[in-house]
Amino acid sequence: MRTPDALSRAALDAWAVVMPTECSGCGAPDRALCEACLAALRPRLHSSERSGVQVLSALDYSGVARRVLGAFKDGGRTDAAGALAGPLRSVVAAALARAEPGGPGIHLVTVPSSRRAWRIRGYHPVDLLLRRAGLRATRVLRTVAETQDQVGLGLEDRSRNRAGSLTALRRLDGFRALVVDDILTTGATVLEARRAVLHAGGEVVGVATVAETRRRFPAAQSSSETH
């Protein structure tokens, strides 16, 4: 009798004959993600700091994680969402566990996509990953200024690009938020989201991301915790 894993692999093999694809992590044929790349996406939680704000991340944004996230965000490879949802679920759970107890429940807050990004992708990457992880974002932010693509911008340019680009949809008194994003580089995006929540009277209990550029920003505090 075949095990569930064996049946799953057989189904994938059959699907690969009908709709050939390649692993978005390494380019191997016949899989959305091969077993080796799936293993490389196992979360290893890591805490770092951006402008005095602690951020918890699940993956190092390099190698397989970088290629898979890039394909998911900008290559239309939404078939990688399931594999990326696991690390996101782990880091959100850990960030919530670290938050100060008391008060109302904590809402997951994401950064809204720009109009241009939405037209190109047709979906919001972080919200999609949250849904695949069985979680849901609370929409409280909106974009009030279009920003340019952050790729290629330095630290100061990224900060200027994002500064004042977000605002809250309403007053957030008594609102507790965990800011969630996909990739942490300089931190300009999550810091702008945090500023907008605080400006509206809300509280930000933490920041969590799927991946972080660890080589550019040494760890403030590392964790070998895996899930």
DRENPA-3360 file (N, C-alpha, C; in nm, 2 decimals, always signed):
BEGIN
1 = MRTPDALS = +0.09/-0.12/+0.00/+0.00/+0.00/+0.00/+0.09/+0.12/+0.00 ~ +0.06/+0.22/-0.09/+0.14/+0.34/-0.09/+0.11/+0.43/+0.02 ~ +0.22/+0.50/+0.07/+0.20/+0.60/+0.18/+0.15/+0.73/+0.11 ~ +0.09/+0.82/+0.20/+0.05/+0.95/+0.14/+0.16/+1.02/+0.07 ~ +0.28/+1.02/+0.12/+0.40/+1.08/+0.06/+0.42/+1.02/-0.08 ~ +0.41/+0.89/-0.09/+0.44/+0.83/-0.22/+0.33/+0.86/-0.32 ~ +0.20/+0.87/-0.27/+0.09/+0.91/-0.36/+0.11/+1.05/-0.40 ~ +0.15/+1.14/-0.31/+0.17/+1.28/-0.35/+0.28/+1.29/-0.46;
9 = RAALDAWA = +0.39/+1.21/-0.44/+0.50/+1.22/-0.54/+0.45/+1.17/-0.68 ~ +0.37/+1.06/-0.67/+0.32/+1.00/-0.79/+0.23/+1.10/-0.87 ~ +0.14/+1.17/-0.79/+0.06/+1.28/-0.85/+0.14/+1.39/-0.91 ~ +0.25/+1.43/-0.85/+0.33/+1.53/-0.90/+0.40/+1.48/-1.03 ~ +0.44/+1.36/-1.03/+0.50/+1.30/-1.15/+0.40/+1.30/-1.27 ~ +0.28/+1.27/-1.24/+0.18/+1.26/-1.35/+0.15/+1.40/-1.40 ~ +0.14/+1.50/-1.30/+0.12/+1.64/-1.34/+0.23/+1.69/-1.42 ~ +0.35/+1.66/-1.39/+0.47/+1.71/-1.46/+0.47/+1.66/-1.61;
17 = VVMPTECS = +0.41/+1.55/-1.64/+0.40/+1.50/-1.78/+0.30/+1.59/-1.85 ~ +0.19/+1.63/-1.79/+0.09/+1.71/-1.86/+0.13/+1.85/-1.86 ~ +0.19/+1.91/-1.76/+0.22/+2.05/-1.75/+0.37/+2.06/-1.70 ~ +0.47/+2.04/-1.79/+0.61/+2.05/-1.74/+0.64/+2.18/-1.68 ~ +0.72/+2.18/-1.57/+0.77/+2.30/-1.51/+0.91/+2.28/-1.46 ~ +0.96/+2.37/-1.38/+1.09/+2.35/-1.33/+1.09/+2.41/-1.19 ~ +1.18/+2.36/-1.10/+1.20/+2.41/-0.97/+1.24/+2.56/-0.97 ~ +1.16/+2.64/-0.89/+1.20/+2.78/-0.89/+1.32/+2.81/-0.80;
25 = GCGAPDRA = +1.37/+2.71/-0.73/+1.49/+2.73/-0.65/+1.62/+2.69/-0.72 ~ +1.61/+2.59/-0.81/+1.74/+2.54/-0.87/+1.72/+2.52/-1.02 ~ +1.60/+2.52/-1.07/+1.58/+2.50/-1.22/+1.56/+2.35/-1.25 ~ +1.56/+2.26/-1.16/+1.55/+2.12/-1.19/+1.41/+2.10/-1.25 ~ +1.40/+2.01/-1.35/+1.27/+1.99/-1.42/+1.17/+1.91/-1.34 ~ +1.05/+1.93/-1.37/+0.93/+1.85/-1.33/+0.88/+1.88/-1.18 ~ +0.93/+1.98/-1.12/+0.88/+2.02/-0.99/+0.87/+2.17/-0.97 ~ +0.76/+2.21/-0.90/+0.75/+2.35/-0.86/+0.87/+2.39/-0.77;
33 = LCEACLAA = +0.89/+2.29/-0.68/+1.01/+2.30/-0.59/+1.06/+2.16/-0.56 ~ +1.18/+2.13/-0.58/+1.24/+2.00/-0.56/+1.26/+1.98/-0.41 ~ +1.28/+1.86/-0.37/+1.29/+1.82/-0.23/+1.41/+1.89/-0.16 ~ +1.52/+1.91/-0.24/+1.64/+1.98/-0.18/+1.61/+2.12/-0.15 ~ +1.54/+2.19/-0.24/+1.51/+2.33/-0.22/+1.40/+2.35/-0.12 ~ +1.31/+2.25/-0.11/+1.21/+2.26/+0.00/+1.28/+2.25/+0.14 ~ +1.39/+2.16/+0.15/+1.46/+2.15/+0.27/+1.54/+2.28/+0.30 ~ +1.59/+2.35/+0.19/+1.66/+2.47/+0.21/+1.57/+2.59/+0.26;
41 = LRPRLHSS = +1.44/+2.57/+0.25/+1.35/+2.67/+0.30/+1.30/+2.65/+0.44 ~ +1.36/+2.55/+0.51/+1.32/+2.53/+0.65/+1.36/+2.65/+0.73 ~ +1.27/+2.70/+0.81/+1.30/+2.83/+0.88/+1.40/+2.82/+0.99 ~ +1.49/+2.91/+1.00/+1.59/+2.93/+1.11/+1.57/+3.07/+1.15 ~ +1.50/+3.09/+1.26/+1.46/+3.23/+1.30/+1.58/+3.31/+1.34 ~ +1.58/+3.43/+1.31/+1.69/+3.52/+1.32/+1.64/+3.66/+1.35 ~ +1.70/+3.73/+1.46/+1.65/+3.86/+1.50/+1.76/+3.96/+1.46 ~ +1.72/+4.07/+1.40/+1.81/+4.18/+1.36/+1.75/+4.31/+1.40;
49 = ERSGVQVL = +1.82/+4.42/+1.37/+1.78/+4.55/+1.41/+1.79/+4.65/+1.29 ~ +1.69/+4.73/+1.28/+1.69/+4.84/+1.18/+1.64/+4.97/+1.25 ~ +1.73/+5.06/+1.26/+1.70/+5.19/+1.32/+1.64/+5.17/+1.46 ~ +1.70/+5.08/+1.53/+1.65/+5.06/+1.67/+1.53/+4.97/+1.69 ~ +1.48/+4.92/+1.58/+1.36/+4.83/+1.58/+1.40/+4.69/+1.55 ~ +1.36/+4.60/+1.64/+1.40/+4.46/+1.63/+1.30/+4.39/+1.52 ~ +1.36/+4.31/+1.44/+1.28/+4.24/+1.33/+1.32/+4.09/+1.34 ~ +1.22/+4.01/+1.34/+1.24/+3.87/+1.34/+1.21/+3.81/+1.20;
57 = SALDYSGV = +1.31/+3.73/+1.15/+1.30/+3.68/+1.01/+1.31/+3.53/+1.01 ~ +1.26/+3.46/+0.91/+1.26/+3.32/+0.91/+1.38/+3.26/+0.83 ~ +1.42/+3.33/+0.72/+1.52/+3.28/+0.63/+1.62/+3.39/+0.60 ~ +1.74/+3.34/+0.55/+1.84/+3.43/+0.50/+1.81/+3.45/+0.35 ~ +1.80/+3.58/+0.31/+1.77/+3.61/+0.18/+1.89/+3.59/+0.09 ~ +1.92/+3.47/+0.06/+2.03/+3.43/-0.03/+2.00/+3.29/-0.08 ~ +2.08/+3.25/-0.18/+2.06/+3.12/-0.24/+1.92/+3.08/-0.28 ~ +1.88/+2.97/-0.23/+1.75/+2.91/-0.27/+1.64/+3.01/-0.23;
65 = ARRVLGAF = +1.64/+3.06/-0.11/+1.54/+3.15/-0.06/+1.52/+3.27/-0.15 ~ +1.64/+3.33/-0.19/+1.63/+3.45/-0.28/+1.57/+3.42/-0.41 ~ +1.61/+3.30/-0.47/+1.56/+3.27/-0.60/+1.41/+3.24/-0.60 ~ +1.37/+3.16/-0.49/+1.23/+3.13/-0.48/+1.14/+3.25/-0.46 ~ +1.18/+3.34/-0.37/+1.11/+3.46/-0.34/+1.10/+3.55/-0.46 ~ +1.21/+3.56/-0.53/+1.21/+3.64/-0.66/+1.12/+3.59/-0.76 ~ +1.12/+3.45/-0.78/+1.03/+3.39/-0.87/+0.88/+3.41/-0.83 ~ +0.86/+3.40/-0.70/+0.72/+3.42/-0.65/+0.67/+3.56/-0.67;
73 = KDGGRTDA = +0.75/+3.66/-0.63/+0.71/+3.80/-0.64/+0.71/+3.86/-0.78 ~ +0.81/+3.82/-0.86/+0.83/+3.89/-0.99/+0.83/+3.80/-1.11 ~ +0.81/+3.67/-1.08/+0.81/+3.58/-1.19/+0.68/+3.50/-1.21 ~ +0.58/+3.54/-1.13/+0.45/+3.48/-1.14/+0.44/+3.34/-1.09 ~ +0.55/+3.30/-1.01/+0.55/+3.16/-0.96/+0.47/+3.14/-0.83 ~ +0.34/+3.16/-0.84/+0.26/+3.15/-0.72/+0.25/+3.00/-0.67 ~ +0.30/+2.91/-0.75/+0.31/+2.77/-0.71/+0.41/+2.75/-0.59 ~ +0.49/+2.85/-0.57/+0.58/+2.85/-0.45/+0.52/+2.90/-0.32;
81 = AGALAGPL = +0.40/+2.95/-0.33/+0.34/+3.01/-0.21/+0.33/+2.91/-0.10 ~ +0.29/+2.79/-0.12/+0.28/+2.69/-0.02/+0.40/+2.67/+0.06 ~ +0.52/+2.66/-0.01/+0.65/+2.64/+0.05/+0.69/+2.76/+0.13 ~ +0.66/+2.88/+0.09/+0.70/+3.00/+0.16/+0.60/+3.03/+0.27 ~ +0.48/+2.97/+0.27/+0.39/+3.00/+0.38/+0.43/+2.94/+0.51 ~ +0.51/+2.82/+0.50/+0.55/+2.76/+0.62/+0.65/+2.85/+0.70 ~ +0.76/+2.90/+0.64/+0.84/+2.99/+0.71/+0.77/+3.11/+0.77 ~ +0.68/+3.17/+0.69/+0.60/+3.28/+0.73/+0.52/+3.25/+0.86;
89 = RSVVAAAL = +0.45/+3.14/+0.85/+0.37/+3.10/+0.97/+0.46/+3.08/+1.09 ~ +0.58/+3.03/+1.08/+0.67/+3.01/+1.19/+0.71/+3.14/+1.25 ~ +0.75/+3.23/+1.16/+0.81/+3.36/+1.22/+0.69/+3.44/+1.28 ~ +0.57/+3.44/+1.22/+0.46/+3.51/+1.28/+0.43/+3.46/+1.42 ~ +0.42/+3.32/+1.43/+0.40/+3.26/+1.56/+0.50/+3.30/+1.66 ~ +0.63/+3.30/+1.62/+0.73/+3.33/+1.72/+0.73/+3.48/+1.76 ~ +0.70/+3.57/+1.66/+0.69/+3.71/+1.69/+0.57/+3.74/+1.79 ~ +0.46/+3.67/+1.76/+0.34/+3.69/+1.85/+0.37/+3.64/+1.99;
97 = ARAEPGGP = +0.45/+3.53/+2.00/+0.48/+3.47/+2.13/+0.57/+3.57/+2.21 ~ +0.65/+3.65/+2.14/+0.74/+3.74/+2.21/+0.68/+3.87/+2.24 ~ +0.56/+3.90/+2.19/+0.49/+4.03/+2.22/+0.44/+4.03/+2.36 ~ +0.44/+4.16/+2.42/+0.39/+4.18/+2.55/+0.25/+4.14/+2.56 ~ +0.21/+4.06/+2.67/+0.07/+4.02/+2.68/-0.02/+4.13/+2.73 ~ -0.15/+4.11/+2.72/-0.24/+4.21/+2.77/-0.30/+4.30/+2.66 ~ -0.42/+4.35/+2.69/-0.48/+4.44/+2.59/-0.56/+4.36/+2.49 ~ -0.60/+4.42/+2.38/-0.68/+4.35/+2.28/-0.59/+4.26/+2.20;
105 = GIHLVTVP = -0.65/+4.18/+2.11/-0.58/+4.09/+2.02/-0.48/+4.17/+1.93 ~ -0.39/+4.09/+1.87/-0.29/+4.15/+1.78/-0.33/+4.13/+1.64 ~ -0.33/+4.23/+1.56/-0.36/+4.22/+1.42/-0.24/+4.21/+1.33 ~ -0.24/+4.14/+1.22/-0.13/+4.13/+1.13/-0.15/+4.24/+1.03 ~ -0.05/+4.33/+1.01/-0.06/+4.44/+0.92/+0.04/+4.43/+0.81 ~ +0.00/+4.44/+0.69/+0.09/+4.43/+0.57/+0.10/+4.56/+0.50 ~ +0.20/+4.58/+0.42/+0.22/+4.70/+0.34/+0.14/+4.69/+0.21 ~ +0.05/+4.78/+0.18/-0.02/+4.77/+0.06/+0.06/+4.78/-0.06;
113 = SSRRAWRI = +0.03/+4.71/-0.17/+0.11/+4.71/-0.29/+0.08/+4.85/-0.36 ~ +0.18/+4.90/-0.43/+0.16/+5.01/-0.52/+0.06/+4.98/-0.63 ~ +0.00/+5.08/-0.69/-0.09/+5.05/-0.81/-0.01/+4.98/-0.92 ~ +0.11/+5.03/-0.94/+0.19/+4.97/-1.05/+0.22/+4.82/-1.02 ~ +0.26/+4.79/-0.90/+0.29/+4.65/-0.86/+0.16/+4.56/-0.87 ~ +0.05/+4.62/-0.83/-0.08/+4.54/-0.84/-0.11/+4.51/-0.99 ~ -0.09/+4.61/-1.07/-0.12/+4.59/-1.22/-0.04/+4.49/-1.28 ~ +0.09/+4.48/-1.24/+0.18/+4.39/-1.29/+0.16/+4.25/-1.24;
121 = RGYHPVDL = +0.14/+4.23/-1.11/+0.13/+4.10/-1.04/-0.01/+4.05/-1.04 ~ -0.11/+4.14/-1.01/-0.25/+4.09/-0.99/-0.27/+4.03/-0.86 ~ -0.18/+4.03/-0.77/-0.20/+3.98/-0.63/-0.10/+4.05/-0.54 ~ -0.13/+4.05/-0.41/-0.04/+4.10/-0.31/+0.04/+3.99/-0.25 ~ +0.17/+3.98/-0.27/+0.25/+3.87/-0.23/+0.23/+3.83/-0.08 ~ +0.25/+3.92/+0.01/+0.24/+3.89/+0.15/+0.10/+3.84/+0.20 ~ +0.00/+3.91/+0.15/-0.14/+3.86/+0.18/-0.16/+3.72/+0.13 ~ -0.11/+3.69/+0.01/-0.13/+3.56/-0.05/-0.06/+3.46/+0.04;
129 = LLRRAGLR = +0.06/+3.48/+0.09/+0.13/+3.39/+0.17/+0.06/+3.37/+0.31 ~ +0.01/+3.48/+0.36/-0.06/+3.47/+0.49/-0.19/+3.38/+0.47 ~ -0.26/+3.40/+0.36/-0.38/+3.31/+0.34/-0.34/+3.17/+0.33 ~ -0.23/+3.14/+0.26/-0.18/+3.00/+0.25/-0.13/+2.95/+0.38 ~ -0.09/+3.03/+0.47/-0.05/+2.99/+0.60/-0.17/+2.98/+0.70 ~ -0.29/+3.01/+0.65/-0.41/+3.01/+0.74/-0.43/+3.13/+0.82 ~ -0.36/+3.24/+0.78/-0.37/+3.36/+0.85/-0.43/+3.47/+0.77 ~ -0.46/+3.59/+0.83/-0.53/+3.69/+0.76/-0.48/+3.83/+0.80;
137 = ATRVLRTV = -0.45/+3.92/+0.71/-0.41/+4.05/+0.74/-0.53/+4.14/+0.76 ~ -0.51/+4.24/+0.85/-0.61/+4.34/+0.87/-0.57/+4.46/+0.80 ~ -0.66/+4.51/+0.70/-0.62/+4.62/+0.62/-0.64/+4.75/+0.69 ~ -0.54/+4.82/+0.73/-0.55/+4.95/+0.80/-0.46/+5.06/+0.73 ~ -0.38/+5.02/+0.64/-0.29/+5.12/+0.57/-0.33/+5.14/+0.43 ~ -0.30/+5.26/+0.38/-0.31/+5.28/+0.23/-0.20/+5.36/+0.19 ~ -0.17/+5.35/+0.06/-0.06/+5.43/+0.00/-0.11/+5.57/-0.04 ~ -0.03/+5.67/+0.00/-0.07/+5.81/-0.03/+0.03/+5.87/-0.12;
145 = AETQDQVG = +0.14/+5.80/-0.15/+0.24/+5.85/-0.25/+0.30/+5.74/-0.32 ~ +0.31/+5.74/-0.45/+0.37/+5.63/-0.53/+0.52/+5.63/-0.50 ~ +0.57/+5.52/-0.49/+0.72/+5.50/-0.47/+0.78/+5.43/-0.58 ~ +0.91/+5.45/-0.60/+0.98/+5.38/-0.71/+1.02/+5.24/-0.66 ~ +1.06/+5.15/-0.75/+1.11/+5.02/-0.71/+1.23/+5.04/-0.63 ~ +1.24/+4.97/-0.51/+1.35/+4.98/-0.42/+1.48/+4.92/-0.47 ~ +1.47/+4.82/-0.56/+1.59/+4.75/-0.61/+1.69/+4.85/-0.66 ~ +1.81/+4.84/-0.61/+1.92/+4.92/-0.66/+1.94/+5.05/-0.58;
153 = LGLEDRSR = +1.85/+5.08/-0.49/+1.86/+5.20/-0.41/+1.94/+5.17/-0.28 ~ +2.02/+5.27/-0.24/+2.09/+5.26/-0.11/+2.00/+5.29/+0.01 ~ +2.07/+5.28/+0.12/+1.99/+5.30/+0.25/+1.92/+5.43/+0.26 ~ +1.99/+5.54/+0.23/+1.93/+5.68/+0.24/+1.82/+5.70/+0.13 ~ +1.85/+5.65/+0.01/+1.75/+5.66/-0.10/+1.62/+5.58/-0.07 ~ +1.64/+5.46/-0.01/+1.52/+5.38/+0.02/+1.44/+5.45/+0.13 ~ +1.51/+5.51/+0.23/+1.43/+5.58/+0.33/+1.35/+5.70/+0.28 ~ +1.42/+5.77/+0.19/+1.35/+5.89/+0.13/+1.24/+5.84/+0.04;
161 = NRAGSLTA = +1.26/+5.73/-0.03/+1.16/+5.68/-0.12/+1.03/+5.64/-0.05 ~ +1.04/+5.58/+0.07/+0.93/+5.54/+0.15/+0.87/+5.64/+0.24 ~ +0.95/+5.74/+0.28/+0.91/+5.83/+0.39/+0.77/+5.90/+0.35 ~ +0.68/+5.89/+0.44/+0.55/+5.95/+0.42/+0.46/+5.89/+0.32 ~ +0.49/+5.77/+0.27/+0.42/+5.70/+0.16/+0.29/+5.63/+0.21 ~ +0.28/+5.61/+0.34/+0.17/+5.53/+0.39/+0.09/+5.61/+0.50 ~ -0.04/+5.59/+0.51/-0.12/+5.65/+0.62/-0.22/+5.55/+0.66 ~ -0.27/+5.56/+0.78/-0.38/+5.47/+0.83/-0.51/+5.51/+0.77;
169 = LRRLDGFR = -0.60/+5.41/+0.75/-0.73/+5.44/+0.70/-0.82/+5.50/+0.81 ~ -0.78/+5.49/+0.93/-0.87/+5.54/+1.04/-0.78/+5.56/+1.17 ~ -0.83/+5.61/+1.27/-0.76/+5.62/+1.40/-0.74/+5.48/+1.45 ~ -0.63/+5.45/+1.51/-0.60/+5.32/+1.56/-0.58/+5.31/+1.71 ~ -0.64/+5.40/+1.78/-0.63/+5.39/+1.93/-0.67/+5.26/+1.98 ~ -0.59/+5.19/+2.06/-0.62/+5.06/+2.12/-0.59/+4.95/+2.02 ~ -0.54/+4.98/+1.90/-0.51/+4.88/+1.80/-0.37/+4.83/+1.82 ~ -0.35/+4.70/+1.83/-0.21/+4.64/+1.84/-0.18/+4.56/+1.71;
177 = ALVVDDIL = -0.06/+4.59/+1.66/-0.02/+4.54/+1.53/+0.11/+4.47/+1.53 ~ +0.12/+4.36/+1.45/+0.24/+4.30/+1.41/+0.26/+4.33/+1.26 ~ +0.36/+4.40/+1.23/+0.39/+4.44/+1.09/+0.46/+4.32/+1.02 ~ +0.40/+4.27/+0.91/+0.45/+4.15/+0.84/+0.49/+4.19/+0.70 ~ +0.61/+4.15/+0.65/+0.65/+4.17/+0.51/+0.73/+4.05/+0.46 ~ +0.76/+4.05/+0.34/+0.83/+3.94/+0.28/+0.98/+3.95/+0.29 ~ +1.04/+4.06/+0.24/+1.19/+4.07/+0.24/+1.23/+4.19/+0.32 ~ +1.32/+4.17/+0.41/+1.38/+4.28/+0.48/+1.52/+4.31/+0.43;
185 = TTGATVLE = +1.54/+4.43/+0.38/+1.67/+4.48/+0.33/+1.72/+4.59/+0.43 ~ +1.69/+4.71/+0.39/+1.73/+4.83/+0.48/+1.63/+4.85/+0.59 ~ +1.51/+4.79/+0.57/+1.40/+4.81/+0.67/+1.31/+4.93/+0.64 ~ +1.34/+5.00/+0.53/+1.26/+5.13/+0.50/+1.11/+5.10/+0.49 ~ +1.07/+4.99/+0.43/+0.93/+4.96/+0.41/+0.86/+4.93/+0.54 ~ +0.92/+4.84/+0.62/+0.85/+4.80/+0.75/+0.86/+4.92/+0.85 ~ +0.96/+5.00/+0.84/+0.97/+5.11/+0.93/+0.86/+5.22/+0.89 ~ +0.84/+5.24/+0.77/+0.73/+5.33/+0.72/+0.59/+5.28/+0.77;
193 = ARRAVLHA = +0.57/+5.15/+0.75/+0.44/+5.09/+0.80/+0.43/+5.11/+0.95 ~ +0.54/+5.09/+1.02/+0.53/+5.10/+1.17/+0.50/+5.25/+1.20 ~ +0.57/+5.34/+1.13/+0.55/+5.48/+1.16/+0.40/+5.52/+1.14 ~ +0.34/+5.47/+1.03/+0.20/+5.50/+1.00/+0.11/+5.45/+1.10 ~ +0.13/+5.33/+1.16/+0.05/+5.28/+1.26/+0.06/+5.36/+1.39 ~ +0.18/+5.39/+1.43/+0.21/+5.47/+1.55/+0.15/+5.61/+1.53 ~ +0.16/+5.67/+1.42/+0.11/+5.81/+1.40/-0.04/+5.81/+1.41 ~ -0.11/+5.70/+1.38/-0.26/+5.69/+1.40/-0.30/+5.65/+1.54;
201 = GGEVVGVA = -0.21/+5.64/+1.63/-0.24/+5.60/+1.77/-0.23/+5.46/+1.80 ~ -0.19/+5.37/+1.71/-0.18/+5.23/+1.73/-0.05/+5.19/+1.80 ~ -0.04/+5.07/+1.84/+0.08/+5.01/+1.90/+0.14/+4.90/+1.81 ~ +0.27/+4.90/+1.79/+0.33/+4.80/+1.71/+0.41/+4.71/+1.80 ~ +0.37/+4.58/+1.81/+0.43/+4.49/+1.90/+0.55/+4.42/+1.85 ~ +0.57/+4.43/+1.71/+0.68/+4.36/+1.65/+0.68/+4.37/+1.50 ~ +0.79/+4.32/+1.44/+0.80/+4.32/+1.29/+0.85/+4.18/+1.26 ~ +0.78/+4.12/+1.16/+0.82/+3.98/+1.12/+0.83/+3.98/+0.96;
209 = TVAETRRR = +0.93/+3.91/+0.91/+0.95/+3.90/+0.77/+0.99/+3.76/+0.73 ~ +0.96/+3.72/+0.61/+0.99/+3.59/+0.56/+1.15/+3.57/+0.56 ~ +1.21/+3.67/+0.50/+1.36/+3.66/+0.48/+1.43/+3.80/+0.50 ~ +1.55/+3.79/+0.53/+1.63/+3.91/+0.56/+1.77/+3.90/+0.50 ~ +1.82/+4.01/+0.45/+1.96/+4.02/+0.39/+2.06/+4.02/+0.50 ~ +2.10/+3.91/+0.55/+2.18/+3.90/+0.67/+2.32/+3.94/+0.65 ~ +2.37/+3.92/+0.53/+2.51/+3.96/+0.50/+2.54/+4.11/+0.51 ~ +2.43/+4.19/+0.47/+2.45/+4.33/+0.47/+2.43/+4.39/+0.61;
217 = FPAAQSSS = +2.35/+4.32/+0.69/+2.32/+4.37/+0.83/+2.34/+4.26/+0.93 ~ +2.45/+4.27/+1.00/+2.49/+4.17/+1.10/+2.38/+4.15/+1.20 ~ +2.36/+4.03/+1.26/+2.26/+4.01/+1.35/+2.27/+4.08/+1.48 ~ +2.16/+4.14/+1.53/+2.16/+4.20/+1.66/+2.15/+4.09/+1.77 ~ +2.08/+3.98/+1.73/+2.05/+3.87/+1.82/+2.01/+3.75/+1.73 ~ +2.09/+3.64/+1.73/+2.06/+3.53/+1.65/+1.98/+3.42/+1.73 ~ +1.91/+3.34/+1.66/+1.84/+3.23/+1.72/+1.86/+3.11/+1.63 ~ +1.89/+2.99/+1.69/+1.90/+2.87/+1.62/+1.77/+2.79/+1.62;
225 = ETH = +1.67/+2.86/+1.67/+1.53/+2.80/+1.68/+1.49/+2.76/+1.54 ~ +1.44/+2.64/+1.52/+1.39/+2.60/+1.39/+1.25/+2.54/+1.41 ~ +1.17/+2.55/+1.31/+1.03/+2.50/+1.31/+1.00/+2.42/+1.18;
% end
